Amino acid sequence: MVHPGLPVEWVLAILLLMAGLLAASLRPLVSGAAGSGGMAFPLYRGVFSWLLHHKWILLSLRIVMAAIFLLVIVAGLFGTPVPERNLATMLTWTIWWSAVVISVFFIGTAWCAVCPWDSIAGWLVRRRLWRRGSASSSLGLRVPRSLRNIWPALWMFIGLTWLELGIGVTVSPYATALLALLMVVLATISLAVYERKAFCRYFCAVGRTLGAYTGMSPLALRPIDQTTCNNCKTLECFHGTADIEPCPTHLVMGSLSQSTYCTSCGACVQSCPHQNVAWQVRPVGSEIVAAARPHRDEAWFALGLLALTLFHGFTMMPYWEGIMSRLAMAIGDSGRLLTSFTLGMIVSILLIVGLYVATVWLVRRLARIDVEYWRVFAALAFINLPLAFSFHLAHNLNHLVREAHGFWSVVANPLGEGTLPLSMGELHMRHMNPLLSGDVVATLQSLLVLFGFWLALRIARVRMARLCDDGRSATLAVIPAWAFILVVSLSSLWLLMQPMVMRM
């Protein structure tokens, strides 16, 4: 069965609003504009402070998450192979993968603080539930220079997408459990070999995805008083204390300008002798609009996120199988059509990459600035993040509201003992009775697309104003970037209009 797409009348309304946002962006740019986006203030009293300063709360949450994770593995390995009746597939792909991305906007990378992969790896390597582990528990080697970037995370993300959509991990409880175990093994090996948490910093596709998106969040850990950090000589936030771990990703709070690599673990909050670290409320998107510093590996990761997210949506279209069948006949592929799928995936990724590469070339040519190509490439790459984020949520919203029916019955019987696949009548009931009405889903999807479009336009304006020497050049040069944003947004809208195949 398929989910209905976004109604035409909603699409027309979105197009009108997009035209208004684009028209509002056409005002001349001012060269060198900072575009900081407003004030920010810390939340250092009340419940936020209480949550951050009590280690037992975080430990309790980690234990709960680890217990749920182990239940997922048991269900996947020993439960029913029917995906909609097994907790492993239902919780992982229908609930968690949507909820964890939604959570980024509201609580940043807080998921990383309770991640069961990291928690279990830490308990196995350090052999203690809390407090700082001994130096002898890990080899503590430095990560090789060639791996000190997020290219490994991007390749992992591409590999996970291939496993998810090509092999069909999402509809196999057993494969889902094996994949979960693999992530724990990788995290454990990394922690046992390398210093601090190299897996979280360089290798984890999920953590780097959340880190990339967290620049849009209105919450971030920051110093309460910058002067206190400037005068600090001991840097407990970086080095830790006798009981508190050092920053797992080598961050110094006093010089922190972006949250990409912050795992919200709270170590800096607990170790700071001045109690000078707290959650900060800031304008939505202010970090990726102006504060974040562009790096080439992060730029490629952002572009990869967009390409893979759009590809994911395209494979859910009813005609995708027909395209794969015709391609398989043309190249002589057979069986599970993995060669055909791989070729389709490569072509889809290259289309987005090629479009962005051409956009950057045209921007640089129109700007007539003496700035190397890769600097422009990295600076403009932030426009890809809100576009990917908004489509990811809008697309998964349909899965969530229509396929989460029966979740509590799966929780009551996580292994699915004695259950049968959903009948056509049950599938029809899920289809006709979503958790949210069609109008509510359409409203949320529309708002998400508009949010991504608006924020991407804003990022392009500010980044181009910083790159160009004069306002006229910036106004002219930003037009190709706006065209790229418009093409991607229209493609997202078109995908949302199409009927979508149910995952389970």
Residue pairs with C-beta under 8 A, 6 or more apart in sequence:
1 427
1 428
1 431
1 501
1 502
2 318
2 499
2 500
2 501
2 502
3 398
3 399
3 402
3 431
3 499
3 500
3 501
3 502
4 438
4 499
5 496
5 497
5 498
5 499
5 500
6 442
6 445
6 446
6 493
6 496
6 497
7 438
7 442
8 497
10 442
10 443
10 445
10 446
11 493
11 496
11 497
13 446
14 446
14 449
14 450
14 493
15 493
17 450
18 450
18 453
18 486
18 489
21 450
21 453
21 454
21 457
22 457
22 482
22 486
25 457
25 458
25 461
25 482
28 471
28 472
28 475
29 461
29 464
29 465
29 468
29 471
29 474
29 475
29 478
30 465
30 471
30 474
31 465
31 468
31 469
31 470
31 471
31 473
31 474
32 465
32 466
33 461
33 462
33 465
33 466
34 290
34 462
34 466
35 289
35 290
35 458
35 461
35 462
35 465
36 286
36 289
36 290
36 291
37 282
37 283
37 285
37 286
37 289
37 290
38 282
38 283
38 286
39 283
40 222
40 280
40 281
40 282
40 283
40 286
41 280
41 281
42 222
42 224
42 278
42 279
42 280
42 281
43 49
43 278
43 279
43 280
43 281
44 224
44 275
44 278
48 278
48 279
49 278
51 57
52 266
52 269
52 270
52 277
52 278
52 279
53 269
53 270
53 275
55 130
55 266
55 270
58 113
58 114
58 265
58 266
59 129
59 130
61 113
61 114
62 114
62 116
62 119
63 119
63 129
64 114
65 114
65 115
65 116
65 119
66 116
66 119
66 120
68 91
68 116
69 116
69 117
69 120
69 180
70 116
71 87
71 414
72 87
72 88
72 91
72 92
72 176
72 177
72 180
73 88
73 177
73 180
73 181
74 177
74 414
74 415
75 86
75 87
75 88
75 173
75 177
75 414
75 415
75 416
76 86
76 88
76 89
76 173
76 174
76 175
76 176
76 177
76 178
76 180
77 174
77 177
77 178
78 415
79 86
79 87
79 88
79 173
79 414
79 415
79 416
79 417
80 86
80 173
80 415
80 416
80 417
80 419
81 172
81 173
81 174
82 173
82 416
82 419
82 420
82 421
83 89
83 90
83 170
83 171
83 172
83 173
83 504
84 90
84 403
84 406
84 410
84 421
84 422
84 504
85 410
85 413
85 416
85 419
85 420
85 421
85 422
86 173
86 410
86 414
86 415
86 416
87 410
87 411
87 414
87 415
87 416
88 173
88 176
88 177
88 180
89 170
89 171
89 172
89 173
89 176
89 504
90 404
90 406
90 407
90 410
90 504
91 407
91 410
92 176
92 180
93 170
93 176
93 503
93 504
94 399
94 400
94 403
94 404
94 407
94 503
94 504
95 400
95 404
95 407
97 396
98 393
98 396
98 397
98 399
98 400
100 111
100 206
100 210
101 209
101 210
101 213
101 389
101 392
101 393
101 396
102 393
103 110
103 111
104 111
104 210
104 213
104 214
104 216
104 217
104 389
105 213
105 216
105 217
105 218
105 389
106 217
106 219
107 217
107 219
107 264
108 214
108 217
108 219
108 220
108 221
108 259
108 262
108 264
109 207
109 210
109 211
109 214
109 259
109 262
109 263
109 264
110 264
111 210
112 118
112 200
112 207
112 210
112 211
112 263
112 264
112 265
113 263
113 264
113 265
113 266
115 200
115 207
116 184
117 183
117 184
117 187
117 199
117 204
118 187
118 197
118 199
118 200
118 263
120 184
120 187
120 188
121 184
121 187
121 188
121 190
121 191
121 199
122 133
122 191
123 129
124 188
125 133
125 137
125 138
125 188
125 191
125 192
126 133
126 134
126 137
126 138
127 133
127 137
131 243
131 244
132 240
132 241
132 242
132 243
132 244
132 245
133 245
137 192
138 191
138 192
138 193
138 194
138 195
139 192
139 193
139 194
140 194
140 195
141 193
141 194
141 195
142 194
142 195
143 194
143 195
143 198
143 201
143 202
147 202
148 202
149 202
149 295
149 297
150 202
150 208
150 297
150 298
150 301
151 297
151 300
152 202
152 203
153 202
153 203
153 204
153 205
153 207
153 208
153 301
154 205
154 208
154 297
154 300
154 301
154 304
156 203
156 204
156 205
157 205
157 208
157 209
157 301
157 304
157 305
157 308
158 304
158 308
158 349
160 179
160 205
161 308
161 311
161 312
161 345
162 341
162 342
162 345
163 169
163 175
163 179
164 170
165 311
165 312
165 315
165 341
165 345
166 336
166 338
166 341
166 342
166 345
167 175
167 336
167 338
168 175
169 175
169 176
169 179
170 176
170 503
170 504
171 503
171 504
183 204
186 199
186 203
187 199
187 200
187 204
190 197
190 198
190 199
190 203
191 197
191 198
191 199
196 246
196 247
196 248
196 249
196 250
197 248
197 249
197 263
200 207
200 248
200 249
200 263
201 248
201 249
201 250
201 261
207 263
208 301
209 305
211 259
211 260
211 261
211 262
212 260
212 298
212 301
212 302
212 305
212 385
213 385
213 389
214 220
214 259
214 260
214 262
214 287
215 258
215 259
215 260
215 285
215 287
215 288
215 291
215 292
215 382
215 385
216 284
216 285
216 287
216 288
216 385
216 386
216 389
216 455
217 259
217 284
217 287
218 281
218 282
218 283
218 284
219 279
219 280
219 281
219 282
220 259
220 262
220 279
220 280
220 282
220 287
221 253
221 256
221 259
221 262
221 264
221 268
221 269
221 277
221 278
221 279
221 280
222 253
222 256
222 277
222 278
222 279
222 280
223 229
223 253
223 254
223 256
223 276
223 277
224 275
224 276
224 277
224 278
225 276
226 254
228 274
228 276
229 253
229 254
229 255
229 276
230 254
232 254
232 274
234 273
235 252
235 254
236 244
236 268
236 271
236 272
236 273
237 247
237 251
237 252
237 253
237 254
237 267
237 268
237 271
237 272
237 277
238 246
238 247
238 250
238 251
238 252
238 253
239 246
240 246
240 247
240 267
240 271
241 271
244 267
244 270
244 271
245 265
245 267
246 267
246 271
247 267
247 268
248 263
248 265
248 267
249 261
249 262
249 263
250 261
251 261
251 262
251 268
253 268
253 272
253 276
253 277
256 262
257 291
257 292
257 293
258 287
258 291
258 292
258 293
259 287
260 292
260 298
268 277
269 277
269 278
284 455
285 386
285 455
285 458
285 459
288 382
288 385
288 386
288 455
288 459
289 382
289 455
289 458
289 459
289 462
290 462
292 382
294 375
294 378
294 379
294 381
294 382
295 378
296 374
296 377
296 378
298 378
298 381
299 377
299 378
299 381
300 381
302 381
302 382
302 384
302 385
302 388
303 352
303 353
303 356
303 381
303 384
304 349
305 384
305 385
305 388
306 352
306 384
306 385
306 387
306 388
306 488
307 348
307 349
307 351
307 352
307 353
308 349
309 388
309 391
309 392
309 395
310 348
310 352
310 388
310 391
310 488
310 491
310 492
310 495
311 345
311 348
311 349
312 395
313 391
313 395
313 492
313 495
313 496
313 500
314 320
314 348
314 495
316 395
316 500
316 501
316 503
317 495
317 498
317 499
317 500
317 501
318 498
318 499
318 501
320 501
323 344
324 337
324 340
324 341
324 344
325 337
327 333
327 337
327 340
327 343
327 344
328 334
328 337
328 339
328 340
331 339
331 340
331 343
333 339
333 340
352 488
355 484
355 487
356 381
356 384
356 484
357 377
359 380
359 480
359 481
359 483
359 484
360 373
360 376
360 377
360 380
361 373
362 480
363 376
363 380
363 464
363 477
363 478
363 480
363 481
364 371
364 373
364 376
364 477
366 473
366 476
366 477
366 479
366 480
367 376
367 464
367 467
367 468
367 473
367 474
367 476
367 477
368 473
369 467
369 468
369 469
369 473
369 477
371 467
375 467
376 467
379 463
379 466
379 467
380 459
380 460
380 463
380 464
380 481
382 459
382 463
383 456
383 459
383 460
383 463
383 481
383 484
383 485
384 456
386 451
386 452
386 453
386 455
386 456
386 459
387 452
387 453
387 456
387 485
387 488
387 489
387 492
388 452
389 452
390 448
390 449
390 451
390 452
390 453
390 492
391 448
391 449
391 452
391 492
391 495
391 496
393 448
394 444
394 445
394 448
394 449
394 492
394 496
395 495
395 496
395 500
397 441
397 444
397 445
397 448
398 441
398 500
399 500
399 502
399 503
400 435
401 434
401 435
401 436
401 441
402 430
402 431
402 434
402 435
402 502
403 430
403 502
403 503
403 504
404 435
405 429
405 430
405 433
405 434
405 435
406 430
410 416
413 419
422 430
427 502
430 502
431 502
434 441
436 444
445 496
449 489
449 492
449 493
449 496
452 489
452 492
453 485
453 486
453 489
456 485
456 489
457 482
457 485
460 478
460 481
460 482
460 485
461 478
464 474
464 477
464 478
464 481
465 471
465 474
467 474
467 477
468 474
468 477
